[in-house]
Amino acid sequence: MSGLNGGYYTDVDDQRISGVFPLKGVPVLFSMRPIVRSDGTGEPRGFLLFGQFLDQHRVNTLAEQILMSFELSLPTETQKGSDNSHYQIKPIDDSRLMAQKSIYIDGEPALNASTEVTRSISQLGKSITRYGMLLFVILGVAIAITLFIVFQITVVRPIRDLRTDIASITGSMDYSMRAQIRNQDEIGALSRDFNTMLGLIEANNQELKQLSETDPLTGLFNRLAMDKKLQQAWHLLIRTSDPLTVMLVDIDYFKAYNDHYGHQAGDDCLKKVAQILQNAAKRDSDMVARYGGEEFLIVLPGTSRASAQNIAAVLQQHIAEENIEHSASSVDSRVTVSIGIAAQVPSPAESVSELIGAADRALYQAKENGRNRIE
């Protein structure tokens, strides 16, 4: 227990303070609570203070309500630590009595209430004083309850709602979600800062996902990403009973190209071929990936084998028109490609790996038959 500017308050371990203190000679009933995180950890971000001035106007209002004038005063130092919990009635003169009652908070005197009564109605005065003080206590409780409700509405509930939003976002791992901004105060600012952090996390995740799924040289899907997308397309087409066609494209004599022109030229050649293949993927569902060193995989959901052969012929034509010199090739003076095609209507009894195996065998046959071919 300790005093504040000659007044009284209760100081507990969590820094919550409540009680009465004088402000310019006027008693103030107050309650102060720290603003902390929802889990109760960390340093306070500030303090929320509620107060009620017990000035003369307020005392007069209460006096009108209880039909008796009275006065309020702060306890003296000698009263602290003493037990004055009972009413005290002292004679003023032959016609008047002084009735006094100390109001306690947490076992310590916080306020003194006193009134004058005439001796002729002293018994009646005691009763009136008793009921009046009871009303005062009820009023004090009502004020405390009101402060508590206001604190719940303005501080606790927004923090609890924000905590629920955070739990929902972290539980779903969906960083495109955002916390609702329900207040335009410090809690609202905290919600906006949290949403800004989510935006940064989402952007970083998108960048990491793109890096993990992209071949750094050609910018196409890498093999890991293509395997995942192939599985998705396979399961989708099982339900629709549409064909799934894949093409394995291999640059003819690419090792000889690297040996003759150098690896830098080889990288440039891969980029040009990759761009031509990417341009062939006309639909959003078509996918192109770098599947090996000089091998590319084109996935065409809902495309028949006949249509895929036409696409393959156009690819060969565009690569020839690119006119990339390849004097080390045994089939042409320009860069050419061999293409293996496999098509199948997906079914639960089969797997996508069997379809890739069929395209690989077709590519091998194209190489055996002289390269620069479609099988």
RODO-2510 file (C-alpha; in nm, 4 decimals, decimal comma):
residues 375
     n   res          X          Y          Z
     1     m     0,0000     0,0000     0,0000
     2     s     0,1292     0,3489    -0,0763
     3     g     0,0048     0,6985    -0,1398
     4     l    -0,0206     0,9008    -0,4581
     5     n    -0,0209     1,2796    -0,4081
     6     g    -0,1682     1,2276    -0,0621
     7     g    -0,4350     0,9852    -0,1928
     8     y    -0,4746     0,6081    -0,1939
     9     y    -0,4221     0,3299    -0,4491
    10     t    -0,3561    -0,0444    -0,4604
    11     d    -0,0393    -0,1512    -0,6445
    12     v    -0,0337    -0,5198    -0,7508
    13     d     0,2312    -0,7215    -0,9299
    14     d     0,0863    -0,6744    -1,2773
    15     q     0,0912    -0,2949    -1,2397
    16     r    -0,2867    -0,2620    -1,2092
    17     i    -0,3842     0,0320    -0,9919
    18     s    -0,7192     0,1383    -0,8526
    19     g    -0,8329     0,3615    -0,5707
    20     v    -0,8804     0,7289    -0,4873
    21     f    -0,6420     1,0222    -0,5131
    22     p    -0,6824     1,3995    -0,4831
    23     l    -0,6576     1,6215    -0,7904
    24     k    -0,6557     1,9922    -0,7069
    25     g    -0,8249     1,9082    -0,3802
    26     v    -1,0987     1,6967    -0,5433
    27     p    -1,1103     1,3186    -0,4741
    28     v    -1,0929     1,1108    -0,7935
    29     l    -1,2116     0,7496    -0,8047
    30     f    -0,9865     0,5806    -1,0596
    31     s    -0,8797     0,2478    -1,2132
    32     m    -0,5733     0,2012    -1,4335
    33     r    -0,4715    -0,1067    -1,6301
    34     p    -0,1690    -0,1752    -1,8517
    35     i    -0,2168    -0,2436    -2,2245
    36     v    -0,0209    -0,5627    -2,2954
    37     r    -0,0189    -0,8414    -2,5513
    38     s    -0,3081    -1,0873    -2,5614
    39     d    -0,0932    -1,3578    -2,4000
    40     g     0,0088    -1,1211    -2,1187
    41     t     0,3790    -1,1096    -2,2107
    42     g     0,6076    -0,8220    -2,3015
    43     e     0,6422    -0,4676    -2,1800
    44     p     0,3185    -0,2617    -2,1530
    45     r     0,2378    -0,0529    -2,4636
    46     g     0,0683     0,2021    -2,2442
    47     f    -0,1948     0,2301    -1,9738
    48     l    -0,5714     0,2729    -1,9833
    49     l    -0,7031     0,5064    -1,7103
    50     f    -1,0653     0,5542    -1,6092
    51     g    -1,1667     0,8091    -1,3468
    52     q    -1,4664     0,9704    -1,1789
    53     f    -1,4355     1,3081    -1,0115
    54     l    -1,6121     1,3183    -0,6738
    55     d    -1,6426     1,6967    -0,6821
    56     q    -1,8998     1,9051    -0,5051
    57     h    -2,1427     1,8828    -0,7938
    58     r    -2,1297     1,5039    -0,7838
    59     v    -2,1669     1,5068    -0,4048
    60     n    -2,4656     1,7408    -0,4321
    61     t    -2,6262     1,5142    -0,6896
    62     l    -2,5835     1,2151    -0,4618
    63     a    -2,7135     1,4176    -0,1673
    64     e    -3,0309     1,4989    -0,3628
    65     q    -3,0756     1,1326    -0,4454
    66     i    -3,0448     1,0137    -0,0854
    67     l    -3,2238     1,3189     0,0556
    68     m    -2,9367     1,4030     0,2878
    69     s    -2,6430     1,6377     0,2559
    70     f    -2,3020     1,4951     0,3246
    71     e    -1,9346     1,5630     0,2596
    72     l    -1,6513     1,3492     0,1248
    73     s    -1,2886     1,3782     0,2287
    74     l    -0,9678     1,1807     0,1993
    75     p    -0,8501     0,9821     0,5031
    76     t    -0,5752     1,1187     0,7232
    77     e    -0,2429     0,9432     0,7738
    78     t    -0,3512     0,8348     1,1217
    79     q    -0,6483     0,6467     0,9788
    80     k    -0,4328     0,4250     0,7559
    81     g    -0,3704     0,0890     0,9116
    82     s    -0,6485     0,1437     1,1698
    83     d    -0,9864    -0,0278     1,1761
    84     n    -1,2603     0,2372     1,1463
    85     s    -1,5025     0,0136     0,9617
    86     h    -1,7994     0,1126     1,1838
    87     y    -2,0015     0,4275     1,1850
    88     q    -1,8763     0,6985     1,4170
    89     i    -2,1219     0,9399     1,5737
    90     k    -1,9862     1,2359     1,7635
    91     p    -2,1774     1,5176     1,9289
    92     i    -2,1201     1,8610     1,7860
    93     d    -2,3384     2,0455     2,0344
    94     d    -2,6625     1,9868     2,2191
    95     s    -2,8692     1,9862     1,9015
    96     r    -2,6446     1,8266     1,6457
    97     l    -2,4532     1,5059     1,5896
    98     m    -2,1742     1,4275     1,3440
    99     a    -2,2073     1,0866     1,1708
   100     q    -1,8977     0,9610     0,9859
   101     k    -1,8152     0,6480     0,7882
   102     s    -1,4848     0,5436     0,6271
   103     i    -1,5031     0,3763     0,2828
   104     y    -1,2450     0,0982     0,2479
   105     i    -1,0780    -0,0406    -0,0640
   106     d    -0,8682    -0,3534    -0,0216
   107     g    -0,8665    -0,3138     0,3543
   108     e    -0,7446     0,0461     0,3598
   109     p    -0,9502     0,3664     0,4097
   110     a    -1,0065     0,5450     0,0784
   111     l    -1,2752     0,8046     0,1543
   112     n    -1,4494     0,9575     0,4557
   113     a    -1,8193     1,0404     0,4299
   114     s    -1,9759     1,2596     0,6978
   115     t    -2,3067     1,4297     0,7655
   116     e    -2,4775     1,6316     1,0387
   117     v    -2,8042     1,5214     1,2010
   118     t    -3,0204     1,6652     1,4746
   119     r    -3,0395     1,4813     1,8053
   120     s    -3,4180     1,4712     1,7946
   121     i    -3,4109     1,2450     1,4936
   122     s    -3,0791     1,0723     1,5596
   123     q    -3,2272     0,7254     1,5258
   124     l    -3,3920     0,8171     1,2002
   125     g    -3,0728     0,9813     1,0911
   126     k    -2,8757     0,6657     1,1526
   127     s    -3,1111     0,4714     0,9320
   128     i    -3,1022     0,7327     0,6584
   129     t    -2,7243     0,7491     0,6774
   130     r    -2,6971     0,3723     0,6607
   131     y    -2,9160     0,3498     0,3520
   132     g    -2,7507     0,6516     0,1970
   133     m    -2,4061     0,5026     0,2361
   134     l    -2,5378     0,1775     0,0974
   135     l    -2,6579     0,3656    -0,2073
   136     f    -2,3196     0,5276    -0,2362
   137     v    -2,1498     0,1875    -0,2270
   138     i    -2,3925     0,0586    -0,4891
   139     l    -2,3144     0,3618    -0,7032
   140     g    -1,9441     0,2976    -0,6629
   141     v    -1,9929    -0,0642    -0,7669
   142     a    -2,1997     0,0490    -1,0660
   143     i    -1,9224     0,2855    -1,1686
   144     a    -1,6663     0,0074    -1,1351
   145     i    -1,8831    -0,2275    -1,3428
   146     t    -1,9278     0,0427    -1,6065
   147     l    -1,5528     0,0958    -1,6247
   148     f    -1,5021    -0,2784    -1,6546
   149     i    -1,7543    -0,3055    -1,9386
   150     v    -1,5985    -0,0105    -2,1214
   151     f    -1,2548    -0,1689    -2,0812
   152     q    -1,3862    -0,4992    -2,2180
   153     i    -1,5459    -0,3326    -2,5208
   154     t    -1,2645    -0,0903    -2,6076
   155     v    -0,9573    -0,3008    -2,5255
   156     v    -1,0156    -0,6666    -2,4423
   157     r    -1,2643    -0,7531    -2,7163
   158     p    -1,0607    -0,5980    -3,0057
   159     i    -0,7468    -0,7722    -2,8798
   160     r    -0,9345    -1,1018    -2,8514
   161     d    -1,0747    -1,0604    -3,2052
   162     l    -0,7282    -0,9815    -3,3395
   163     r    -0,5904    -1,2869    -3,1642
   164     t    -0,8643    -1,4998    -3,3268
   165     d    -0,7734    -1,3617    -3,6714
   166     i    -0,4050    -1,4353    -3,6141
   167     a    -0,4816    -1,7894    -3,4966
   168     s    -0,6972    -1,8497    -3,8048
   169     i    -0,4284    -1,7230    -4,0417
   170     t    -0,1417    -1,9118    -3,8802
   171     g    -0,3538    -2,2264    -3,8529
   172     s    -0,4428    -2,2259    -4,2241
   173     m    -0,0959    -2,1052    -4,3330
   174     d    -0,2788    -1,8861    -4,5875
   175     y    -0,0855    -1,5607    -4,5811
   176     s    -0,3153    -1,4021    -4,8388
   177     m    -0,5717    -1,3610    -4,5586
   178     r    -0,5802    -1,0400    -4,3590
   179     a    -0,6823    -0,9463    -4,0074
   180     q    -0,9922    -0,7275    -3,9829
   181     i    -0,9344    -0,3685    -3,8726
   182     r    -1,2159    -0,3018    -3,6269
   183     n    -1,0785     0,0044    -3,4475
   184     q    -0,9043     0,3262    -3,5415
   185     d    -0,6836     0,3259    -3,2322
   186     e    -0,3621     0,1563    -3,1236
   187     i    -0,5187    -0,1877    -3,1723
   188     g    -0,6256    -0,0897    -3,5237
   189     a    -0,2690     0,0289    -3,5927
   190     l    -0,1414    -0,3052    -3,4629
   191     s    -0,3811    -0,4845    -3,7016
   192     r    -0,2538    -0,2775    -3,9946
   193     d     0,1075    -0,3523    -3,9024
   194     f     0,0227    -0,7221    -3,8806
   195     n    -0,1396    -0,7088    -4,2266
   196     t     0,1689    -0,5362    -4,3657
   197     m     0,3832    -0,8160    -4,2246
   198     l     0,1502    -1,0731    -4,3843
   199     g     0,1911    -0,8970    -4,7190
   200     l     0,5691    -0,9236    -4,6927
   201     i     0,5461    -1,2910    -4,5972
   202     e     0,3095    -1,3599    -4,8865
   203     a     0,5395    -1,1835    -5,1350
   204     n     0,8430    -1,3741    -5,0059
   205     n     0,6536    -1,7031    -5,0245
   206     q     0,5497    -1,6329    -5,3824
   207     e     0,9080    -1,5510    -5,4730
   208     l     1,0394    -1,8640    -5,3016
   209     k     0,7736    -2,0756    -5,4728
   210     q     0,8662    -1,9327    -5,8107
   211     l     1,2352    -1,9942    -5,7472
   212     s     1,1699    -2,3506    -5,6334
   213     e     0,9603    -2,4296    -5,9427
   214     t     1,1604    -2,2481    -6,2105
   215     d     1,4656    -2,3505    -6,4082
   216     p     1,7094    -2,0611    -6,3540
   217     l     1,8561    -2,0753    -6,7074
   218     t     1,5474    -2,0994    -6,9287
   219     g     1,2774    -1,9652    -6,6992
   220     l     1,0613    -2,2736    -6,7667
   221     f     0,9213    -2,5047    -6,5006
   222     n     1,1834    -2,7363    -6,3564
   223     r     1,1377    -3,1127    -6,3339
   224     l     1,0158    -3,1069    -5,9731
   225     a     0,7410    -2,8576    -6,0533
   226     m     0,6425    -3,0438    -6,3709
   227     d     0,6089    -3,3746    -6,1858
   228     k     0,3653    -3,2081    -5,9437
   229     k     0,1627    -3,0415    -6,2211
   230     l     0,1534    -3,3638    -6,4217
   231     q    -0,0005    -3,5432    -6,1251
   232     q    -0,2625    -3,2709    -6,0923
   233     a    -0,3481    -3,2871    -6,4645
   234     w    -0,3608    -3,6682    -6,4507
   235     h    -0,6150    -3,6757    -6,1651
   236     l    -0,8249    -3,4030    -6,3280
   237     l    -0,8450    -3,5846    -6,6640
   238     i    -0,9415    -3,9104    -6,4908
   239     r    -1,2693    -3,7357    -6,4027
   240     t    -1,3208    -3,5781    -6,7477
   241     s    -1,1965    -3,8793    -6,9559
   242     d    -1,0022    -3,6446    -7,1856
   243     p    -0,6609    -3,7432    -7,3287
   244     l    -0,3304    -3,6315    -7,1839
   245     t    -0,0474    -3,5907    -7,4348
   246     v     0,3202    -3,5346    -7,3543
   247     m     0,6125    -3,4575    -7,5842
   248     l     0,9787    -3,5122    -7,4987
   249     v     1,1969    -3,2775    -7,7037
   250     d     1,5725    -3,3333    -7,7324
   251     i     1,8240    -3,1048    -7,9084
   252     d     2,0164    -3,3198    -8,1559
   253     y     2,3894    -3,3567    -8,0884
   254     f     2,3855    -3,0936    -7,8186
   255     k     2,7020    -3,2268    -7,6533
   256     a     2,8841    -3,1760    -7,9806
   257     y     2,7361    -2,8249    -7,9962
   258     n     2,8768    -2,7446    -7,6510
   259     d     3,2147    -2,8914    -7,7353
   260     h     3,2351    -2,6934    -8,0606
   261     y     3,0860    -2,3552    -7,9623
   262     g     3,1406    -2,3502    -7,5845
   263     h     2,9064    -2,3653    -7,2892
   264     q     2,8055    -1,9992    -7,3091
   265     a     2,6795    -2,0504    -7,6628
   266     g     2,5154    -2,3732    -7,5447
   267     d     2,3243    -2,1818    -7,2770
   268     d     2,2110    -1,9261    -7,5365
   269     c     2,0929    -2,2099    -7,7617
   270     l     1,8919    -2,3648    -7,4753
   271     k     1,7272    -2,0299    -7,4023
   272     k     1,6233    -1,9810    -7,7675
   273     v     1,4802    -2,3306    -7,7970
   274     a     1,3029    -2,2917    -7,4620
   275     q     1,1389    -1,9676    -7,5796
   276     i     1,0136    -2,1361    -7,8985
   277     l     0,8668    -2,4231    -7,6966
   278     q     0,7071    -2,1824    -7,4481
   279     n     0,5397    -1,9937    -7,7345
   280     a     0,3854    -2,3223    -7,8476
   281     a     0,1954    -2,3525    -7,5176
   282     k    -0,1085    -2,1556    -7,6343
   283     r    -0,3527    -2,2525    -7,3585
   284     d    -0,3273    -2,1835    -6,9863
   285     s    -0,3371    -2,5588    -6,9196
   286     d    -0,0376    -2,6307    -7,1506
   287     m     0,2927    -2,6631    -6,9648
   288     v     0,6573    -2,6613    -7,0724
   289     a     0,9500    -2,7687    -6,8532
   290     r     1,3205    -2,8269    -6,8800
   291     y     1,3348    -3,1991    -6,8066
   292     g     1,7063    -3,2664    -6,8371
   293     g     2,0245    -3,1107    -6,9737
   294     e     1,8981    -3,0569    -7,3289
   295     e     1,5616    -3,2298    -7,2904
   296     f     1,2290    -3,0496    -7,2596
   297     l     0,8854    -3,1812    -7,1671
   298     i     0,5642    -3,0372    -7,3093
   299     v     0,2350    -3,1350    -7,1447
   300     l    -0,0859    -3,0861    -7,3444
   301     p    -0,3996    -3,1755    -7,1416
   302     g    -0,7048    -3,2506    -7,3542
   303     t    -0,4971    -3,2721    -7,6762
   304     s    -0,5072    -3,5752    -7,9047
   305     r    -0,1980    -3,7418    -8,0455
   306     a    -0,2810    -3,6183    -8,3980
   307     s    -0,3027    -3,2579    -8,2785
   308     a     0,0220    -3,3029    -8,0845
   309     q     0,1987    -3,4227    -8,4020
   310     n     0,0898    -3,1061    -8,5815
   311     i     0,2219    -2,8963    -8,2912
   312     a     0,5500    -3,0898    -8,3000
   313     a     0,5881    -3,0256    -8,6751
   314     v     0,5340    -2,6522    -8,6212
   315     l     0,7959    -2,6594    -8,3418
   316     q     1,0520    -2,8169    -8,5705
   317     q     0,9763    -2,5578    -8,8347
   318     h     1,0152    -2,2645    -8,5931
   319     i     1,3454    -2,4023    -8,4610
   320     a     1,4711    -2,4387    -8,8195
   321     e     1,3621    -2,0806    -8,8953
   322     e     1,5619    -1,9630    -8,5932
   323     n     1,8623    -2,0763    -8,7996
   324     i     2,0939    -2,1516    -8,5075
   325     e     2,4236    -2,2650    -8,6606
   326     h     2,5319    -2,6201    -8,5695
   327     s     2,8245    -2,7272    -8,7882
   328     a     2,9004    -3,0204    -8,5534
   329     s     2,5604    -3,1844    -8,6237
   330     s     2,5394    -3,4952    -8,8425
   331     v     2,1848    -3,4217    -8,9648
   332     d     2,1811    -3,0513    -9,0522
   333     s     2,3960    -2,7392    -9,0432
   334     r     2,1388    -2,5833    -8,8094
   335     v     2,0127    -2,6845    -8,4670
   336     t     1,7382    -2,9493    -8,4933
   337     v     1,5298    -3,1435    -8,2399
   338     s     1,3963    -3,4982    -8,2084
   339     i     1,0503    -3,5379    -8,0538
   340     g     0,8826    -3,8361    -7,8882
   341     i     0,5046    -3,8212    -7,8395
   342     a     0,2800    -4,0276    -7,6117
   343     a    -0,0945    -3,9834    -7,5543
   344     q    -0,3318    -4,1601    -7,3182
   345     v    -0,6691    -4,1180    -7,1501
   346     p    -0,5754    -4,1290    -6,7788
   347     s    -0,7284    -4,3999    -6,5624
   348     p    -0,6892    -4,4968    -6,1950
   349     a    -0,5334    -4,8279    -6,2978
   350     e    -0,2392    -4,6546    -6,4680
   351     s     0,0136    -4,3895    -6,3690
   352     v     0,1610    -4,0802    -6,5238
   353     s     0,5083    -4,2369    -6,5099
   354     e     0,3960    -4,4938    -6,7691
   355     l     0,2958    -4,2107    -7,0027
   356     i     0,6379    -4,0433    -6,9598
   357     g     0,8050    -4,3790    -7,0240
   358     a     0,6132    -4,4170    -7,3505
   359     a     0,7242    -4,0683    -7,4635
   360     d     1,0833    -4,1521    -7,3697
   361     r     1,0707    -4,4683    -7,5801
   362     a     0,9276    -4,2704    -7,8715
   363     l     1,2116    -4,0175    -7,8407
   364     y     1,4660    -4,2983    -7,8350
   365     q     1,3087    -4,4366    -8,1554
   366     a     1,3326    -4,0940    -8,3202
   367     k     1,7038    -4,0797    -8,2406
   368     e     1,7569    -4,4345    -8,3667
   369     n     1,5801    -4,3455    -8,6931
   370     g     1,8239    -4,0631    -8,7703
   371     r     1,7193    -3,7745    -8,5419
   372     n     1,5396    -3,4555    -8,6486
   373     r     1,2255    -3,6701    -8,6425
   374     i     0,8891    -3,6999    -8,4699
   375     e     0,7830    -4,0410    -8,3375
***
